[in-house]
Amino acid sequence: MRAWLIGMGVAGSALVGLGSVAVASDAPAQSQVHPGDLTLARVFGSPDLSGQQPQSLKLSPDGTLLTSVRPRADERNRYDLWALDTRTGQERMLVDSKRVGSGAELSEAEKMQRERDRSLTGKVGVVSYSWAPDSRSLLVPLDGELYLATLDGRARRLAGTRDALNPAVSPRGGSISFVRGQNLWVQPLAGGAARQVTASGAGTIHWGEAEFVAQEEMDRRTGYWWSPDDSYIAVERFDEASVHTSIRASIGASGTRTYEQRYPSAGTPNVMVELWVMRPDGSGQVKVDLGPNPDIYLARVDWTRDGRHLMVQRESRDQKTLDMLEVDPATGHAIVLFTERSGARSWLNLSDSYHFMRDGSLIWRSERDGFGHLYRFADGRWTQLTHGSWVVTALVGVDEAHGRLYLTGNKDDMLEQHLYSLDLAHPGTLTRLTEPGWWNAAAMDRAATRLIVTRSNPAQPPQVYLADTGGHRLSWVNENAVRAGHPYFPFVQSHQATRFGTIPAADGSTLYWEMITPPLEPGRRYPVFFEHYGGPGTGQQVTRGWQGALPQYLVDQGWIYFKIDNRGSYNRGKAFEDQIYHAMGTVEVADQLAGATYLKTLPFVDGRRIATYGWSYGGYMSLKMLEKTPGVYAAAVAGAPVTDWQLYDTHYTERYLGDPGHDPHSYAGSSAVVEANHIRDPLLLLHGMADDNVFLTNSTLVAAEMQKTRTPFEMMFYPGYTHRVGGEGVSEHLWGTILAFLDRNVKNRPAAPAENR
């Protein structure tokens, strides 16, 4: 449930919608449009108002080319592969997805993988690729097949790769590998027939794939790993026979298809996972000793730099213990190198911020001191490299030749993410490499010789530049300046500034909020569109980054836009986050209430006209906020909500609520179904009718309970749409429906007199 919960962060990332009870299928016309004001059609139209955004940026192994996938100006959801010469600044298209691709429909397995990877949802064309180690070619999946693209703009389809999943180029560049038919295949990169490496994949047995919860909740996308010298492949094998089969209906516009989906809901069995090491031809198979307890998670798998050992992160089912296993690939024998443990009322967050060094040491992110910091593990001893009441958000790169680390974090401002360098010889001393006032992200080449920095602020959509290791900009990759010719330029005059502030929580914690207001007229009080997410694990929502065009559209319509980060959210340290442990639907509701209470003290806010909106966990929050704090919000919109946490998956739900068999009270207290009849304020319920993440059952359960108890509400369900409801036409319909509901129940209500504000 990671990134679905954010409704409006980027223009065009629409939320979701549902069936019908009282809402007409046609969204009504919006308020009168003034010159320079945004419209829903323009917010969700092409080209993207945020400007052309290159994605999946990678430096070629030799550093001469910077590649990315970019949306077409006339089709914002179709991507092509581009290359920028880092020496000359010239750029060219390498793969034209319309010219090269066949347009064939993706397999159901690939569709489900893309659904798990939020960055790929709703996109077509080239959405991923891999460089060959010699920097002369790239492996490009396109329309369900694999292509080998060369630097002269040619692309050769690789025979026998139809419906290939998880394609990769081996580290030495001799082979490509992929999963097809639940087995691993290897094919010579220079040409030749693919060889099936595993044989028993069929039915409930899968080789080389990541299981559902690994993809959905653990940020692990693959199930196999090449050794550095191409001599071995570590391959996951999982059997999902013990996993409960859910009959999921995918209700479309012209009919309904049913799927038997193996879905491990909280408290039920997970897949049985094994790890094997074998030669690229499938010979010499050795099973890795993952320990006597089969009920574990295979969290991460890596090879040491010299290929002598396989490093496996084994996570306990309750997510309170993480063991680093050092495995002999020849025998499968494993020893525990070290163990991370959480507190009694806490859990461990998985991370990709680690790096195996050539000298055998390890750079490792841990939250053991209460905040996410970097450590070095060498010869059985730990050295803490960063310190303080702030969070390292990512390890960006490691320059082993010069002994420097590059990382992002919020050391200087809780609302800004900056890039820093650190000298391993002088741990604890950081050098900031990015400018104040921006939210920054960064990537580096493997040798950490150059930086790719992406930044934005509330007035500037994302920009990308190439920098040296001192952070000095060498060239723009995408300046994206909002000037004449930029898609957003016609609307700059109506763009309103974002304000930031803080209020205290009940326990004294600092809660950060952001607000955008229309030009305020003396004596006038305005309605509030109060967005929330509220859930753990996905990072903060209130930042000094670009918010997209949709909040500005709402402000153009006369709304104040507001959101606040509650306790339980990420990037604030474990004490702040852990307050949600076995207590979903409590502190988040209280902190959102604190935000609403603060709003009602402002002279320009009409306290009787505060609407609240959320998607996924935010949709769940909408329901809990109406149930627990009746009369506070004039109306609420709940998109794709989880309403009964026993319906959601093991890894996410048990991390925060535990096993329902051991702690049923936490699940009963967190349910949004039991107290649905307490709702007294107007509610709009939205859901995609083919949602394979938060099943539609979650919304039908709460709808049935409200109908049974004669509790009025409205709803709109969207046939054929999954957890993301968006795209041409439907995004406008979704938001037209939301705003028509809020206009009727909130915005168009008479303003409160001064004495009742």
N, C-alpha and C positions, 0 to 999 in steps of 0.2 A: 504494500500500500504506500509506496514511496511518493511518487511525484504526481499522482492523480489528484492529490488533495488540494492542489493550488489551482484556483479557477482562472485567474485573470493575469497571471504574471507576464505573459507575452501576448501581444495582440494576435488573435486568431487561435489561441489555445482554448477554444470554447469548452464549456463544461458538460452538461448532460441534461436530458429531459425525459418526460414520461407521459404516460397514457392519457386518460381524460376522465374527469368527473364533472368539473364545472368550467374548465377552460376551453374556449373554442379552438379549433385547430389552426385557424388563421390568426397570426399575431396582429394586433391593431396598429394603426399608424401611430408614429411617435410624435413628440412635440414639434411645433413649428421649427424648421431648420433656418438658422441665420447664417449669413456668409461667414465662412471660416470655421463653422461648427462641424464636428464629426457626425457621421451617420453610421448606423449599424452596417449598412451595405459596404461602406468604405472601410470600416474597422476590420471586416472579415474578407475584404476583396483583395485583388492583386493589382499592383505589387504590394508586398507587405509594407505597412506603414513604418515598421521599424527599420526598413532598408534591407538590402540584400545581406543575408547573414551566412557567411561561410561556416561550415561545420565539419567535424571530423578532420581537423587540421593535423597534418603530420609532415615532419621533415624527412626527406629521403635519407637513407643510411649514409650517403656521402655528403649530405647537407646542402646540395646544390639546388634542390627543388622543394618548395613548400606546396603540398597538395591539400585540397579540400573539396568537399561537395557543396554545391551552391544551388539555390533555387532558381528556376527560370523566371524571368521578369513577368511573363505572361501566364505562368502556372506555378503559384507559390509553393505547391506541395510536390512538384517534380524536381528532382535534383540531378545535376550532371557533375562529372569529375573534372576539376581544373588544376592547373599547376602554375606556380609563380617561380620564376628563376631568381634565386636569392642573390645572384651576382649582377644581373642586369635590370631586375625589376619588371621584366616582361612576363606576361601571363598568357596562357592559352588553354583551350578546352582539350582535355585528353580523351574523355568519353562522353559523347552525346547520347544520352539515354534513349532518346526517340529514334535516333538513327541506328544505334547498335542493338537495342533490346527488341525482343519479339513481341512484347505486350502480353505474354502469356500470364495466366492467373497463377498466383503463388499456391504452393501446397498448404493444406490446413496446418501442418506442423510448423512451416515457416511463418504463417500468419500468427500462430500462437506465440512463437518466439518474438516476433516483432511487438506483439501486444505486451509481452513482459518487459521489453526494452522501450521505455517511455520515449526515448529520443527518436525512435523510428516510427511511432504511431502516426498513421495517416499519410505517410510519405511514400512516394513511388520514384522509380528511377534508380540511380546509384545512391545508396544510403550507407554503404560500408565498403572497405577495400583494405588490402594489405600490400606493403612494399616487399618486393624480392630483395634479398640481402645485397645483390650487386647493383641496386639502384637503376636497373635497366628496364624493369617491368613491374606491373602491379596485378594482383589477383582481384578481380572485380565480380562480385555476385550481382546479377541483373536479371529480373523477371524469371527467377527460378533456375537459372543456369549460371555457370562460371565462365568468365572470360579472362584471357591474359592480355592486358593492355600494355603497349609499348609507348615509348616517349615520342614516336612520330605520329601519334594519333590513331594508330591501328589497334584493333581489338579482335583477338581470335577466340572463338568459342571452343571450349574444351569438351570434347566428346565424352559422353557417359557421365555427365555431371548434373543431369536434370534432377531437381528436387534435393540438391545437396544442402546440408546444414553445416554450420560452424566451419566454414572453409578457412584454411590457414596455409601459409608458406613455411616450410621447415626452416630452422635457423640458418643452416648452411645453404639453403636455396636449391637443394637437389630435388625436392618433392613438394607436392601439394597434398593436403589431406582434407577429408570431409566426412560427414556422417550421412549415410543414406540407408533407408530401410532398417533403421535402428542398429546399424553396424558401422564400424570405422573402415574407411577406404583410404588408400595411398596411391598416388599417381605421379610418375616422373614429370617434373616441371617442363622438361624439354620436349615432351611428347611420349606417347605410348599409352597402353591400356591401364586402367585403374585396377588395383589389386584389393580384394576384400581382406582386411586384416583380422577381423573377428567374425565368428560364424553363428553364434547362438542368439543373436539379437532378433527377437520376434515376440509377438504377444505382449507380455508384461515385462520383458527383459530388454534393456537398452544399453548399448555400448557407446561411449564417446559423447554422450549428451549430459547436460545439466538437468537435474530433476526440477519439477515445478517450483518448489520453494527456494531452490538455489537461484533460479532465474528471477523469481518474483521478489524475494526478500533478502537474499544474501549477496546480490550484485555479482554473482558468478554465472557467466554466460556459456562456458564451454565445459566439456567433460573429458578432455584429453590434453596432454602437455608433452611437447617434444623436448628431448635433452639437447643441450647446446651444440653437440657435435653430430646430431641426427642419428645417433646410434640406438637410442631407445625412445619409446613413447610410453608415458604413463596414461592409462585409460581407465576412466570410471565405468563400472558396471552397476546398474541399479535394477532392482526387481520391484515393481509396484503392485505385485499380486495382493499384498496385504492392505493396500490403500483402498479406502472406501470409494466405491464407484458412484458418482453423482450423475443422474440423468438430467443433463442441462438442455433446456429448450432455447434454441436461437430463433426468436420470433421475428420474421422479416415482413416486409410489406406484402409479399405475394404468397407467403406460406411459412411453415414452421419446420425446422430441422432439429432433430434431437441428437445429442452427443453423449456418449458415455465417457465422462471425464473423471480420471483418477484424481480426487481432490482430498488432501489430508487436512481435514478440519480439526480444530483444537481438540486435544485429548484423544485423537484417533491415531492409528499406526501411520508412520512415515514409510517411505521406500526403504528397502534393504540395500545398503550401498556397500560396494567393494571397490578396491583400487588394485589394478594390475599393471605390471611393467612388462613390456615385450619389445621385440625387434620390429622395425618397420614392415617386415614381411609377415608378421604375426607369430614368428617362432620364439621359443625361449620364454614362454609366458610364466611370470612369477607373481603370486598374490602377495600384496603388501599386508603386513600385520597391523591392523588398525585397532587391536585390543580385543578383550573378551566381551565387551558390551556392544552389541550390534546396533543399539538405539542411539546413534550419534549423528552429527552432521559433518560432512566433508566440506569444510569451510573454504580452504584455499590449498592449492598445490603449486609448488615451484621446484625448480632445479637450482642447485648451487652453481656458481659461475663456472666451476671446473667440471661440472657434470658428474662428480663423484657421488653425490647424495641427492636424494629426492626429499624435499621438505614439505611436510603435510601439516596443516592446521586442523586439528580435531576438536570439534566443539561439542560439549555435552548437550543433551536434550533440553535441560533447563536453562541453557545459555549462561551459566554461572562459571564455567570452567572452559579454558581454551588451552590445549596442549600443542606445543610445537614438536612434531616428530621428525627425527632424522632417520632416513630410510636408506638401507643398502640396496641399490637396484638389482644387484645380482642375486640376492637371497630373499628380499622382502622384509628382512629383520629391521625392526624399528626401536629406537630409544627415545625417551622423552627428554628433549633438550632443555625446555623450561615450560612453566605453566603460568597462565594469567588467571586470576580468580576475582570475582566480583564480591561485593558486600552481601549481607543477608537479604536486604531489601533493595536489590539492584540487579543489574544484568551487564553482560559484556557487549559492547558494540563492535561489530566486525569492521575492519579497515583495510584499505589497499595501500596505506602509507607505510611501506616497509621496503627494504632494499638489501639484498645479499651482496656483500662486498667481496672483492677478489682476495683479500687477505683472510677471508673466512668469518669476519665479524658481520654483524647485522644491525642495520638502522631500523628502528621499530617504534611505532606510535602506540602509546599506552595511556589509559586514563587512571592509572594506579594512584596518582596523587590528587585525584578529583577533577583534573582537567586534561584534555588531550594534549600530550607532549611527546617529543621525540627522545629516544634513548639509544645508546649503543651497547650491544651485547657482544662481548669478546672474552674468550677464555673463561666462560662461566660467570663473568662479572658484568654488572650494569653501570653505565654512566649516563646520567640525565643531561641532555643537551639543551633543552629549552625549559623555562620555568615561568611560573606566574599564574594569575587569575585570568587567563585567556586561553584560547584554543588554537592549536595547530589544525587547520582544516584539511591540508593535503601536503604530502611530500612530493614536490614537483620534479626534482632531479638531483642526481648525485654526481659531482665532478670528482672522481677518485684521484685523478692525476694531480689536482691542486688541493684536495682535501676540503671541498666545500659542499654544503647542502643548500638546496633551494626549496622553500616551503611557502605556503600561504597560511594566513591566520588573521585573527582579529585583535592583535596585541594593542594597536594604537587607537582603535575605535570599534566599539561593539557592533556598529552598523556598517562598517567597512571591512572588506577583505583585501589584504595587501600581500604583496610578494616580498619575501625576505631572503637574504643569504646568511649563512652561518659558517664560520671557520671551525672545522673540527678540532683544530689545535687550541681554540679558545671558546669552548662551549658556553652558552649563556649570553653571548654578545651577538645581537642581530643587526643587520643592515637592511633598512627598508629600501626597496628598489622601485616602488611605484608611488604616484602622486596622491596626496590627501584628497578626499572628496569623491573617491571612486570606489566601486566594487570591482575587484580584479580577480581574474582566474588566469592560470598559466600552464603551459606545457613546454617540454624540452625534448631535444633529441636524446638518444641513448647515452651519448658521451657528455651531455650537459654542456654543449658549446654555444648554444643559442636558445633564446627564449621566444615563445609565442604568447603574447599577452592579450587577453580579451578584457575590456573594461567598459563600464557604463555608469551613468549617474541619472538622477531623475529627469534631467533635461536632455540627455544625450543617449540615443540608442547604442547598442554595443558596437565598439570599435575593436579592430584587431591590428596589432603591429608586431614586427619582428625586432627583437632587441638583443644586445650583447649581454654577457653575463653580469655586467654592471647595471643592467636595467636601462641603458641608453637606447633610445629608439633608433634603429637602423633604417627602417622603411615601414610605410603603412602597407598592411595587407588589405585592410578595408577601413579607410578613414571614416566613411559613413557620416560625414558632417551634414548636419541639417541645414542646408542652404538651398538655393534655387535648383530645382531638379530632383531633390530628394522627395520621396513620396510623402513625408510628413511635413514638409516645408509649408504647404498651403494652410496648415492648421497651427502653426507656431504662435500666431497672434492670440489664439484662444487657450494656449497651453498654460496651465496654472501650476505654480510651484508647490512642491511637497514640503510639508512641515513635519518635524519630528519632536518627540518629547517623551517623558517618562512619568509613570505613577507608581506608587508602591503596591505590592500585593499584600494580602493579609498577614503573611509571615515576614514582611519587610523586604522581600525580594524586589528588585527593580524590574518593572515591565516597560518595554519600549513600544511606542505607538507611532504611527504615521497618519497624516491627514492631508487631503487635498480639498480645497474649498472653491466654490465659484467666487467671483468678485463680490465681496460682502457689502450689502447695502445697509446703512444704519437703521436699526430698529427692526430689521427683518430676521426671522428665524427659519432655518432650512432643514429639510429632511436629511437623514443620514443613511447611506448605503454602507453597512458595517460588514465587511468580509472577514471570515475567519477560516483557519484550518485547524489548529489546536492540537494536532497529534504529534507523537514522538517520532524521531528517527529521520526526518526529511529536511532538517535544516531550518533556519529562521526564515520568516516571511517578511519581517520589517528590516529593510536594508536601504542603503543609499545607491541602489541600482535602478536601472530602467524598469518601469512598471508596465510598459506597453500602452497602447492607445485606448483600451477599454475603460480604465478608470477615468481618463480625460473625457471620454464620451459621456460617462455618467455625470461628471461635473458639468459638462455642457448642458445636460438635461436638468440641472438645478439641484443635484444631489451633492452632499458632502460625502467624500469617500474616506473611510477610516478602517484601520485594522491594528491589532495589537498582538504581540507574542506572549502567550501564557506560559506558566510553569508546565514543565513536561516537554517543552520543545528543545531542539538541539542547539549546539554551539554556545551554550552558557555554562558548561560544567555539569558534573554528575549530580551534585546536590540539587541543582535547579531542575534537571531532567527527571531524577528518580522520584520526584513527588507524585508522579503518575503511576508508580508501581502498585499493582493490584487495586487501582483507584481510578480507572478510566471513567470520565464523566463527572468528576468532582472538582479538582483544582482548576481544570481548564474552564469549566462553567463559571466558577467563582471569579477567575481573572477576566474573563470576557464581561462578566457583570460589572467588575470594577471599571472596565473601559466604558461601558454604557453609563455607569453612574458619573464618571468624569465628564462624559459628553453632555450630560444633563446640567452640568454646572456652567456651561459656556453660554454666553448671552446670545450667540448667533445660532444656536442649535435648538430645534423644536424637539423637546424630550418626548413628546407623544408620537413622533414620526421617525422612529429609528427602526430600520429594517435590517435583518441579518441574513447572511447568505454563506453557504459553504458546500463543498463537493467532497465526496468520499468520506474521509474522517471528518471533514468540515460539514458534510451532510448529516453525519451522526451527531455532531455538535449542535447543529440547528435544532434537531429533535430534543436533545437533552436540555438545551437552553430554554426552549418553550416549556418543557415538562417541569424543570426545576425553578424557573423564575418567571411565572406567568405574569403578564401585564407589563413586563419591562420592554419587550420588543413589539412594535406595532404589527409585524408580520415576519415570517421566516421562509427561506427557500432551502430545501434539503435535497441536494443532488447525490444520487447513487450512494445512499448511506448504508453503512453496516448498522444493523439494528439489533442483531443477536450475535455476540462475539463467538459463540460456539459454532457458528456457520463459517467463520473465517479461518485462514490457514494456521497450521501449527507454529511455524517459526515466528511469524509476526505476533500472533495473539498470546502464545505462551510466554514469550519474552517479557511481556508486560503484566499479564494476568495469571500466569502459572497454568497448571493442569486443572481443567474443570472438575476432574474426578477428585482432586485433593483440595480445591478451594472453590466450591460451587458458589459461595457467597459473593466472591469478586465478580463472577459472571452474572449472577442475578442482579447485583447492584449496578452493573454497567449496561444492562439491557435497555434499549430504547423502546421495546415493545410493551413491557409490563405496565409502564405508566403513560402510555400513549393517550389514554382517556383523560389524562390531566391537562392536555393541551387545550387552551382556551383562546389562543390568538390565531389569526389566519396563517395557514400553512400551505405551501406549494411543494409537492413531492415530485421529483424528477428521476428518471432512470432509463438507461439503454436496455432494450429488451433482449440483447444478445450478450450481455455482460458476463464474461467468463472469469472475472476477478471477484467483484462483489456481486454475487448472484442476484438476479431480480427477486428471488425469494425474500431477500431482506426488505424490499419495499412492499411486496405483497403481504408480508406478515404484519407490518405496522398498518398498512391500509385496511386489512381485514379487521384488525383490532379496533381501529377507529370507527369503522362502519358498524361493527357489532355493538359498540358502546354509543352509537349515534353522535360521534364527534365529527363535526364538519371539517373538510379539508378539500384541497384541489390537487389534481395531479396531471402530469403529461409524460407518457412513456413513448420512447422512440424506437420503432421497429428497425431491426437490423444493426443497431449501434451497440457497441461494447461499452467499456468503462469510460471511454472518451466519446462524447457526443459532439461532433463538430464536422465541418466541411462545407462545401458549397451549398448555399441555401439553408441547410439545417442549422448552422450557427446563428444566422439571422432569426430563424424561427424560434430557436431556443431562447435567445436573449430578448426577442420581442415578447415571448410568452412570460418570461421572468418579469420584465418591466411593465407589461400590461397588468400583471397581478399586483405588483408593488404600487403602480399608479393608482389602481382602484382602492387598495387597502391602506396605503400609507401616504403617498405623495399628494394625492388629491383630496385628502382629508383636510378640513379647515385647520389652519395654523392655530396653535395654542395662544391664548392671550398672554400678555407679559407676565401676569401674576401666576400663571400656571405652567410656565415653561419648564 
